[in-house]
């Protein structure tokens, strides 16, 4: 019997686990001994707040490289081949969604190891839900280019795609560039295009605002500075 | 003070709520009196299993029309304007994501009513996580065309898009057409293209399988018949 690879969603910030994790997710994560993690420090912080069954120092924490070799993956997945369950954990949110970890999951499938995704918070999903935009057709693009000209072109291309495919477009930005991104959006996109910005999702400081680009021009945007945020756009 | 519109994820099948809903989601949903729901019967079944604070018969359940008028929306959101919280609930999964409800959410934003998305199960998100495919760039397409020729064209277009944009493509199918869809995929797509099928997500009967299209041809696919499923494709 091989073990299972559980995909364990991490918190999106410092909140009590029952706020965002079902009891089952917590129960499974509390008893896993073998972990494959993005970064040890946030992984240990998560396991501490979860109140694991065993002392954290006695758990087997291995980090996965950004580009793991087949040998790396075989070693990481060895406990599952020996019949033990493994937890895959990233620094925030869901492994493999706007987050690393997909190569480990792919290798598990390839090795015939069962993969079980657990329920927890995903900023992409929560932002899409809260946007009230088209959730029957949507696309997530990760980060857009940083240089102003390339960013403007990318934003206009997304707006054109949204119109052509009647689709919602989502992307993220490094928090310290949120205000520059908001300025670029209000300067580049059409007045009737809808923009929803969702920041600090699931935290006490959560802000979710949605309005047409023309109306965003009349609102101060400094309050989004340096907060993890999702941008959701739909051509009006 | 206006109330808040809480977006309450529903179960994906008959499972105990702690399996997929955080305590906070359950606590908030248990005390909400005013509900906007997709269909009354599954809404009542959900509220019953949640064990609401008040008898279900005393709750205010209103259904939202497929295409609500501004007057419908004003009426649905009236409790929030009177300072009361509202729960928005669909028949399964997350309101507004591969599910109706977006027009209600949009109207809440428009009326200046706070929108709070709660954490819960989303088949789209769980399937993407579990696929081990590219979660930095992905697109969800809802249902593909039903007629064989149009379906084949749509599948090939998705495969070409996946290759061109280095993106994961997700779609759904009515459960009784799953096997026909699987046959169409294995007949239409390139042998090296990756396909993950995730059925009965979060249920005891959950199945998640991922392999190249060429390898799917050697596997019986009847076991996916009549189960709610997500299809996840990445050009190999």
Interface residues (C-beta under 8 A of the other chain):
Chain A: X7 X18 X19 X20 X21 X22 X23 X24 X94 X95 X96 X97 X98 X99 X101 X102 X103 X104 X105 X106 X107 X108 X109 X114 X115 X116 X117 X119 X120 X121 X122 X124 X125 X126 X127 X128 X129 X130 X131 X132 X133 X134 X135 X136 X137 X138 X139 X140 X141 X142 X167 X196 X201 X202 X206 X208 X209 X210 X211
Chain B: X7 X18 X19 X20 X21 X22 X23 X24 X94 X95 X96 X97 X98 X99 X101 X102 X103 X104 X105 X106 X107 X108 X109 X114 X115 X116 X117 X119 X120 X121 X122 X124 X125 X126 X127 X128 X129 X130 X131 X132 X133 X134 X135 X136 X137 X138 X139 X140 X141 X142 X167 X196 X201 X202 X206 X208 X209 X210 X211
